[in-house]
Every structure is written in structure tokens, then in C-alpha cells.
Amino acid sequence: MYISKLVLKNFKSFEDEHVIEFTKGINFFVGNNNSGKTTIFKAVEFLRNGKHEDGLITSGKKECDCSVEITFSGDDILEIVKENAIKKYQNFVFEENGTQNLRILRSTESIKNVYTWNNTEQKFENPTGVGTTITALFDAQFVYSDIKNEDYQDFGKTKVVGKLINAITNDFQKSKPYKKFCDAHEKTFGNESELFSILSSTSKKIQNVMTEQYGETEVEFKFGLLEMENFFKNGTILLTDNGVTTEVSNKGTGMQRALAMSIIQVYSEITNAENSKQLFFFVDEPETFLHPLAQDKLIEAFEKISKNSQVFITTHSPYLLKKYKSSNHVIKIFSSTGNKVTHGNAMNLFRFSPTWGEINYYAFGVCSVEFHNELFGYLQEKYNKTQLEKLLENDTPVNQLRKKINKLTNENAFDEYLVEKGFEQNIKYIRIQSDGKTCEQMKTLPMFIRNIIHHPENKYNKYIEEQLAESTKKMIEIITN
């Protein structure tokens, strides 16, 4: 089961209705700060826990409905909703786009309820009666970039470390050591214990006062066995680095971040092996404080996690996107203009899209020589192919073919093609000839920059970033048109 679609309506910065589709594997969210990336995480949290926070509803839309709708898809949904706690969802699973689906919605109009789409009646209903049932359908682990030190060592059952420990200690509660502990607890705190005798005189005094003033009453102190998770609350994690052992809260932010990423990897592995409830990971800027090589290893780890758990990542790092796979990954680009938030995936210029240069350009607004080379080479390949096809259509003799190809596909011919496409041949390029002398040639902007990139030994020419950006933009226009 995976989240195939999210519909936001007047939720935080997403004014009116926004529909965002996802892939099964890793979903990358990129864009400037405050463009709505982390809001996607908050929307899933809202649907799952129903907590009303300040600023939940889009500014200026206080009188309008604010809602979050999630569509779960996958051939395993019917199997998942067989569990007793969520059996009521069974009649709401429907077939669409070749797979099973389940649509869930929570709204600020009735925030305590979670509604489910009835595909037969074409309307939302509340089959479970209470909103908390949704937590039995799926588990979601959130790791935010501003996570605090104490969160790394919080063993509470709602925290990832607590979840991890609870997931692996169920069998321990049936073990002999734990049974001995329970017996020792009864001997120490039970009715036959010395502590009970010490407190009995005090309980009798309280009992006598109660009986005298309010009627006959019995009073005794009882010390029940704590739940397992209560024992873990006082736990902490120690890290030994360079021979020095300290609590994780005293380590540097890089070490803390590495620990958090390691914990969720292990948690994913254990819970997917033992739990039928689907697990989703939402990780905010996982590259924070990590070296590029460590980021490279991290994305490999997320790739493993995504085989069983859908992953959502916000990032400002091109290194995390270097191993992008169109078969298993998707990149959503977020941008904000005024009060409007837009999202999409425009990276489809080439048949082999997206390239790293393309990702850097669209996702991070970075003009690079790599992307310029990709655009230039792609246009040149298309041009050369067209010229060859024309020669073959005209039945050019084989003995003339090579000569004509060289003439039609050389640098000057391609530069003329760029002129036909709207560039001007107005930039002076100083070429070094074979005899060491120089000559001046007028070139289009793409050819000028291409020659400088490919001939760094030629120190007579130089381009500026504005020229690189202009050339890149115009070549994109040629390809898209």
C-alpha cells in the first residue's frame, strides 16, 4: 500500500484545492524555503492525528473548509484492512487505474472524524465512528530538520526510538528474566512485602479518619507493575567516538543527525518484518550536517527502505538526487509566488530525463556547464540526424556521403542552424589556429560558451554567468518548441 494522491484544500499555504500525485518509491520535494514542501508532511500528520494548530487554515480563508484527503493504492489493501481494528474499511476499497484504492479525508469542519469515500454512492461517509481508527491503518514516522537534542534520546512510545524498542521487546516480556523481574517486583512491592508492612500503619490511620468522618472505608497502598514502555522512558543512548563515551545530546549535530538516520533505517527493517500495518517515512532535509559522501550512502539506504516503505524527502541538496531513478523516484518542484503555491515536475526535456544538470536547473535554479553541454549536445545530435536523413532521402551516392555529412554537420553549419532558431551570430570568439596564431570568428552565444567549455586551454575568451543563463534558457525554448 502506498500514498498515490494527496488533495489539499485551503491547508496552510495551499490556497483552494491542490492535487499532488506520488510514486511508490522515493518522492523528493525540492524548491525554495517556505514553498510548501514541509507542509505536505504536516498535512499527513493532520489527517492521522486530527490536531488543530494555529495557521492550519490558509490566511484569508477562515470561513472556508480546510481539508486533507489521501488516496491509498496497492493490490494489498484488501489484505491490510482484514485486521480487526480496521475491518470497517473493507467495504470502501474500490478498483481504479488497475489497482485497489482507499480514499480518506479529515476536515476542520468535523475535525474529530475521518471520512472514507464510498465509490458506489459517490460520497464520503464515516464508517468507523471515531477518527482514531486511522492510526491503525498506517504508521508514519516524521524526522524534521529542526529536531531537538532530546528527541534523539526520547524513548517514549510515540518517538522513533521508543517505537523501535517496543517493536523488538514483545517477546522479552514472555522470557524467564522478565518473569523473575515480575516475581521480584511482587516480593518487593506486593502485599507480603516489607514495604507493605511499613506503609500499613499509615494506611490504617488514613482509613480510621475516613471511616470516622465519611463512613466505613478500607485504604491500602498498591504498587502495580509498570507498563514496559514506562521502564524505557528514563533510557538514553550513549555514543563512543574517538574513545570518549557521552550521551548523544552532548555530541555534535552531525553525529546526532547520523544517529537519527541510522535509527529509522533499522526501525524500517524491523517493523516491515513484524508488522502488517503499512509504514511511511517523511524525512525533512536528511542531508543536514552530512558530508556529500555520507549523503551518497544515505540515499542508498533510503533506496533499500523504499522497497517496503514509501519515502518522502524534502531536500536542498543535489547530491541526494545524483542517483535519481525515473522508475522508482519522482521529483516534485515547489515554488511560491505571493500567496500561491505551485508544484510540478517539468524535467522531461530529453528521452533520458532527468539528468543531474537538469535537476540542478529546475530544482535548485543552478545554471551549470553540465546542463549547457547536455542541451547543446542534444540539439546538435538532433540537427545531425536530420541532415543525415535528408541525404539518405535524396539517394546521395555512398562515395559522396561522408564528405557531404562532414560539410552539413560541422561547427559552422550547426551555428547557422542556431541562427535559424533565433540566436544571433554576434559574439567574437578568438580561436587559436594550428600554427599558434589567433583569428577572430563571430559565433552564436551557445557555440561561444561551448567552445570555451571544451577548450579551457584557450585563455583568450571568457563568458559570464548571465550569458550562461541566457544561452541555457534559449536552448530549452528551442527543445520544448
N, C-alpha and C positions, 0 to 999 in steps of 0.2 A: 504494500500500500504506500502511495506517495501523494504529496500535495501537487495536484496538477493545475489548480487555478485558485487565485485569491481575488476577491472582489471587495474593494474598499469604497465606502460611501460616506463622505464628509468626515473621514477619520484623520485627525491631526492635520498634516499639511496636504492631504489628498482631498481636495475640494471636489464636490459632486461625486461621480462614480468612476472608478478606475479598475480595469480588469488586467491582471498580470498572470501570465502562464509560466509554468516551470517545467523542468525536466526531472527525470527520476534521480539522476546522479548528483552532481555538484552545481549549484546555482550561485554565480558570482554577481554581486551588486557593486557597481562602480559609479563614480560621479563625485562632484564637489561636496564639501561639507554642507550639512543642512539641506540636502536634496531629497531626503526621504528614504534613504537606504535602511537605516536602523528602525524606521517606523514600521517596516514590514515585520520585524521581529516583535515589536510592541503590539501589532495587530494580532499576531498569533497568540501572544500572551493574553490579550484581552479576550479573545474567543475562548481560550481554555480556562481562565480563572474568573472572568467577569468583574474585575475590579475597575471601578470608575475613578479615573485620575483627573487632575486639573489639566486642561488643554487637550482633552481627549477629542472633543468635537472641533472641527475646523473653525477658525476665527470667523465671525460673521454669520455662522450657520447654527447658532444656538437653538433656534426654533425648528431646525430640520432634523430628520432622523440620521443617526450615526450608526453604521453597522459594519461588521466584518463577516464575510462569507468565505468558507473554504470548501473546495471540492476535492475529495479524496478519490483516487483512482487506483485500479490494480485488480488483477484476477484473484487476489487472495482476500478481498474484502469480506466476502460471504463467510469465509473460514474464520476470519478475525472476529466478526460480530456474533459468532456462536457462543462466545463466553457469556456466562450468566448475567454479569453486570451490564452488558450492552446488547442483550438479545432483542430488545425493542427496536433496534436499528435494522433488524433483518428485513422487515417489510418495506424498507425505504431505499434499499440498494437497487439501482437501475442500470440497464445496459445503454451505453452510448460510446461512440467512437471505438467500437470493438473491444470495450473493457467494462468492468463493473465500476460504478460510481456511487458516492455518497456525499450529499451537499449539506453543510452545517452552517448555521447563521446565529450570531448574537447581536442584539441591538440595544442601544441605550434607552429605547422606549420601554423595554422589558428586560432589564439587564440581568436578572436572576435566571432567566430562561434561555435555553439553547434550542433553536428550532431546526427541524430537519425537512428537507424538500421531499414532498410527495409527488413523484413524477407522474403518477396516474391522475391525480386530482389537479396537478399543476399549481401547487401552493405549498407554503411552509406550515408545518404542524409541530406540536411539542409532544412527542410520543413518550418521553421519559418522565415528564412532570417536573424534574429538577435539573438545574444547569450543571451540577457537579458530575453527572454521568459522563460528560465529555472527557473527563480526565482518565476514565477507564478505557477510552477508545485509543488514545495515543499519548505518548510521553514526549516531551520536548525539553531539551537541555540548552540553555542560553548561556553564552560566555561573552560578556560585554568588555569593550576595551578599557572602560573605567572601573573594572572590577577592583574591589578593595582588598588590602592585605588579608583581612580577617576571613574573607570568603575563600581563600586558599586553604584555610585550616579549619573551616566550619564543618563539623561532622553531623550537623542537623539533617534530618531525613529529607528535607526539600533541597539540600545542596548536593552538588555532584559528588563530593567525597562521601557524604553520608549515604547517598544512593548507591554508590559503588560498594561501600562496606556492607550495607544492608542486603545488597544483592548476593553477596558471597558468604553471608553468615547464617542463612536459614538452616542449613544442615548442622551448623555448630550448636544450635540450640537443642539438638537431639543427642548431642555427644555426651560421653561419660564425664569429661572435665566440667561441662556446664551443669550436668546433673549433680556433681559433687559440690559445685558452687551453690546451687539452689539449696542443697541439704545444709551446707554451712550457713547460708543466709537464715534458714529456718531455725537452726541451732542458736544463732547469734541474736536474731530479732523476733523469733516466734514466742508463743505463749509459755513455753517451757524454758525460755532463756533467762539469763541473769539480768539482762536489761529490762525484761518484762517485770521481774520481781522488784527492781529498783523503782520503776515507774508506777507500780501498782498502788503504793501508798498515796501517791499524788492523785491518781485517777479515782481512788476511793474518796478522798477529800472533796474532789470536784463532784463526784456522784452524790455524796451526802448533802452538799449545798443545793444541787439541782433537785434532789428528792424533797428536801425541806421546803424549798421555795416554789417549785413548779410541779411536784408530783414525783412518784417513784420512777427512777431512771437509772440505767446502767451505763457506765462510762469506762472505756478502756482504750489504750493506745495501740494502734495497729501499724506495722511497718511491712507493707507488701513488697514483693519483688518488683524492681523497676523493669519497665519495658527495655528490650535490648538497645533501642536507639538512644535511650537516656544515658546508658553507660558510655556511648560514643561521644556525647556532647562535649565532654571535657578532654577529648583526644586532640592531638596535634600531630603535625608532620615535621620530622627532623630531616634536614639535608646536610650531608657531609661533602664539603667541597675544599680541595687542597688540604685535607686532613683536619679541617675545622668543622665541627658539628654545631649547627644552630637551628632554631625554629625557622620555618620558611618565611615568616613575616619579617625576619631580620636579614633575609637575603636581598640581593639586588632585583630590580624589576624584570630584568632579562631572565633570571633564574626562576622567578615566580611565574612568569608567562610560560616558560618552557614546561614547568610542572603542570600548569593548568592544561596545556595542550596534550601532555602525556596522559593525564588522568582521563580525559574524555576519550582518548583512543582505547585505553584499557576498559573503560566503562562500556563503550560501544561493543567491544568484543565479548564481554561477559554477558551483558543484558540481551544481546541478539541471540546468544546461545541458549539462554534460560527463560526468556520472556516472550510471550506471544504478542504482547502489546507493541505496536509499531513505535520506533524511536526516531526522532528527528533532531538534528543538530543545527543550532543557529549561532554562528561564531562571528563576532564583531572585530574586524581588523586583527586577525591572528598573527600578522607579520610584526606587530608592535614589539620593539626591542629585540627582534631576531635578525641575525646576520643573513644576507642573501642565500648563503649555502644552507643555513638552517631552514629558511623558507622553502628551499627546493625539496628538502627532506619532508617538511611538513605537508606539502601538497601531495606527496606520495602517500603519506599516512591518511590524509583525507580521501584519497582515491580508494584506499582499502576500506575505509569506513563506509563510503558511498555504495559499496556492493550490497550492503544490507540496510543502510540508513541514509535517507535523503539528507543532504548537507546544504546549508545556506551560509554564504560567506560575504561579508562586506569587506572591501579592501581598497587601499590606495597604492598597492604595490604591484608593479608589472611583473615582478619575479614570480608571484603566485600564479600568474596567468601564462607563464612561459611554456607550460606543458598542457596547454588547453587542448581538449579533445572534443570536436564537434559531436561525436557520437554519444558522449556521456556528460558533457558540460554545456552550460548556457551562460551568457553574459548579459545582464540587464543594466543598461546605462540610464542613470537618473540625473535629471537636471532640474533646476528651479528658476523660474522667471516670475518675479513678483510673488503672487500667491498660488501660482500654478506649478504643479509638479508633473513632469513628463517622464516616461520610461519607454525603453525600446531596445532593439538590438539591430543596429544599422550596419553591422560588419559582414557584408556579403559582396564585396567588390569583386573577388576572384573566385574561381571554381575551387580553390584551396583555402578559402577564408575560414576563420580569421587568422591572419599572420600576426606575429608579435609586433611588427611595426604598425599594423592596422589597429591592433588592440591599444597600443600606446596612444595612437592618434585619437581614436574615438572615445576611449575610456578615460584617458588622462590629459587629453589636449596637448600631447607632445609630438612635435614635428621632428622626425628622425631621418637620418640619411638612409637607414634600412628601409623605411617606408617609401622614401623617394625612389630608391633603387627598384623596389617591388613594383611601383606604379609605372616607372619608366620602362622596365623590362617587360611588363605585361603589355603595355601599349606597343612596344617595339615588336614583340612576338606576334601580336595580332596583325600589325601592319605587314610584317614579313610574310605571314601566312596568306594574307590577301593578295600580295604581289605574286606569290608563287602560284596561287590558284588561277590568276589571270593569265600567266604564262602557259599553264597547262591547258586552259580553255582555248587558247589561240594556237595550240599544237606547235609550240616552239620546238624546233629541231634540238635533239639532245646535245649536239656539239656546240650549240649556242646558249643552251640553258644556263650553264654555270656562269658565263660571262654576263648574261642579262640579269641573273639573280644578284650577282655582286653589285651591279650598277643600280638596280632598283632598291636594294636593301642596305646600301652603305649609309654612313653617318649623314651626309648631305641630303640624301633622298628622304631619310626619316625626319630630318629637321624641316624639310619642306612640307612634309605631312603635318607636322605640328603647327606650321604656319596656317595650313588649310583648316586646322581645328581651332584657330583663334589666337594662337600665340604670335608675338611679333619677333622678327629676327633683328633685335635692336641692342644686343649686348655684346660688347667687344671681348673676345676671347683671344688671349695671346698664346699661340701654340709654339712649342719647341720642335724644330724640324730635326731630321736625322743628322744634319751637319752641325747642329748645336745652335744655329741661328734661330731667330724668332720671326713669326709673322702674325698679323692681326686678322681675325676672322669674326664676322658677325653671326651670332648664334641666338637661338631662342633661349628663354630662361631655363627650361628643363635640360636642354643639351649643355648649356653653360655649367649648370650645377653638376650634372652627371660627369662631365669631363674633369671637373675639379676633384670630385669624389674618387674617380678611377685613376687619376694621375696626381697623387699627392706630392710627387717629386717636382711637379711644375709649380714653382713659387710665385709666378707672375700674376696669378688670378686668385680672387677671393670673393666669396659670397657672404651675405649677412642673413640672419635668422628670418628676417621679414621676407627675403627673396625665397628662402626655402619653403616658408609657409604659403606664399603666393603660388609657387610652382606646384606644390602638393595639392592645393585646393583646386587649381585649374585642371590638373590631370585627373582628379577624382570626378570632376564635372564631365570630362570627355568620356570616361568609362561608364558613368551612370547614364549618360545620354545615348 
